[in-house]
Structures are given as structure tokens and as C-alpha cells.
Amino acid sequence: MSDHDHKPAPMVDEVSDFEILEMAVRELAIEKGLFSAEDHRVWTEYVHTLGPLPAARMVAKAWLDPEYKKLCDTDGVEASKAVGVNWVTSPPTQFGTPSDYCNLRVLVDTPTVKHVVVCTLCSCYPRPILGQSPEWYRTPNYRRRLVRWPRQVLAEFGLQLPSDVEIRVGDSNQKTRYFVMPVRPEGTEGWNEDQLTEIVTRDCLIGVAVPKPGVTSNAKRPVIKAIHPVHHGH
Amino acid sequence: MATGIGDPQCFKGKAGASKFKEGDRVRVKDLPDIFYTRTMTYTRGAVGTVTKLVYESPAAEDEAWDNTDNPEWFYSVVFKQKELWPEYPDLYANDTVETEFPERYLESA
């Protein structure tokens, strides 16, 4: 008797319902002439060129220049221009994409206030200046838990903060997109803008990490196995 | 389409006078929503403080139906975690959540 419990690995990854929905809407939009297949290709390729470097540079500039820091605090859209990001006329569509909206707010940390960003609604993220969000940022796990148990979630990222530091969660579910400007860490005295930019990682800009001299990449996201996992019968 | 202007910038000046100002205490109304809302359940009924008048825009509840006739003021409101989640530990009583609401969802508290 053959072993019916042993299933061969699928040849391709499973396509999710949302991917099918996206393809259906995209094909319909092309068919109806809202945009062309070529427009879609150009836009997709453009979006994939974006990353968190401009935001990291904004933070570094602000650490070095108190006037610029003030501008970041009061007008994130204007301050973004100094690092080559125009929220309103970013190519290729000229109406503010690839963000859904054009309102950036920089959440400025202080020694007693630590910001961290989430979108409990879905996945709002300041894409023109941070690129695509990491996969974990879009998970229900992160979205549900960060607003309610921020200290536990931050601890999972390796960030434990004393009780006299206020943790302020920014939930970006309307038209403002946030990134976090962390406090400049000790041990960076005399550093130039390029050196400072290197330690402002994507995770620092979301707020789940703080910059440290010598740390220039995101920590590995911990994977915690479910206590009662759901078994799928494929 | 807000070509060359940006959204929400394209609604600037269209909401009239604002009802609340920075520092006001406000309660989030638990309005019924028809199919679409961006006012999160966890904030409904909670009392917070306006930190900023952020922009003018139609509420998402209207905009979802392509209705942009009634732009209103949006407010950023900060809540004590304890106000949102009664079981939040007292040790971290300073912890907060900040998020935005269209004016229709807010009343003086």
C-alpha cells in the first residue's frame, strides 16, 4: 500500500486570493483602458527601485542640522525634497504615487518618547521614502499586537525600553504616512552624514529598533512557532 | 486626480472652520459605518487629546464611494494606552497611541 499521507512538494508556490484579486483588477483596468500594460510595467519597475536610504539620510541630516530637524518635524513633505524625494510629483504618474497619499509626518523621538509605526487597517507605509514594507509589517500578527502590546512586540525585536520612556505607537490608518526619527546614539560624535546614514536602518525608521554604532543592517525577524498551529490538508 | 498637487493637499482650504483645536479633549463616536471605515474599533468610545490639525479631506467613508463634496478637518489624537486597553500595565502608564480621525467622529469630552 502506498503512503497516501506523504504529499509531493508543490511545483510552484501557492497563489493567494489577494494575488488573484490583484491580477483580476489589473487585467480589467488594462482592458478598460485605465492604464496600459506598459504603464503597469514601468510603474512596477519604478516602485522596486525605492528603498529606505532617503529617509535614513534625512535622519542623518537632521542629527547634524537643528534647523533641518525642525523642518522635518513640521513639514515632512518639504523636508523630503532635500534628499531627492518629492511626494507630490514623484514619477512616473505625477500624482503622488507610489504612495496612496502625499502626507508625510516624521515622528521625532526624544530621550523620553519612543515612536513606533503600524497600520492596523492594512499596510499603509511611506513608500516613496522607505520603499516596500517588510513582509512582517503587513501581517495581522504585527498589526493587531503592536497597538495593544507594544512592549512585548518590541522585545521580540530585541528592543527593551525602561518604563520611564513613553512608547508612542503611530497608527497610520488615514492619510498621513509616518517614519520615525530616532535619537542619535552615543558613540557617533564627530561622524559625518554618510557615516550616520549607514546606521539608520529600515527597522530604525519603522521604530522597532534603535540605531547603534556598527549596526548597519536589520536584525533577523524572530519567528515564533504557534502553540496551536493550524494544519492544512492539501 | 490631484496631479501636481497631491492628496490631501488638493483639499486645502475646503473644510471651513475647524471645530477642535490642539489640546482639546475629544471622545471618538461610535458611528455606524456602511461597508467602509477607517475609524478603528479599538478607538471608539475612547477619550484622547488632539495633538495636531493634520489636513482637510473628505472622510474615507465618503471617499470610498467617490464622494468628495464634503471635505472636513482631520485631527491627530493621542490616547493613553490604559484608556484603550484597561488591562494595560500600570507600570507603563505613560504609553500612548496616536492616530487620526475625520471631524465627524469626534465630540468634546
Interface residues (C-beta under 8 A of the other chain):
Chain A: V77 W87 V88 T89 Q94 F95 G96 Y101 C102 N103 R105 T120 L121 V147 R148 P150 R151 S163 D164 V165 E166 I167 R168 V169 G170 D171 S172 N173 Q174 K175 T176
Chain B: M1 A2 T3 G4 I5 G6 D7 P8 Q9 R38 M40 Y42 V54 Y55 S57 A60 F74 S76 V78 Q81 L84 W85 Y88 L91 Y92 N94 D95 T96 V97 E98 T99 E100 F101 P102
